């Protein structure tokens, strides 16, 4: 497998400039899409679903919902979630580290002065 990947890149190296540039865009775009997909997946896991999901599902399942209904449901979900987040108590704690990376003076090696010219 690794050998075939090496051969693939070696073949691309030996191609003309326009072919190498085309492969650059293809491989860069593919890797970017993979990173964005993983990022979106991660965000969905961390953030979770908003509290008003039932309301948006009801609007979405309605027969031919219009723009005002969809927009209004979205605004209600966002404001409800913002109220919930703002109403929650947040606490920040600062703790001093117990580690001290300074050597005591008796353990420091002696420093000899160097005269300047």
Helices and strands as residue ranges (DSSP letters): H 2-13, H 17-47, H 53-61, H 67-87, G 105-107
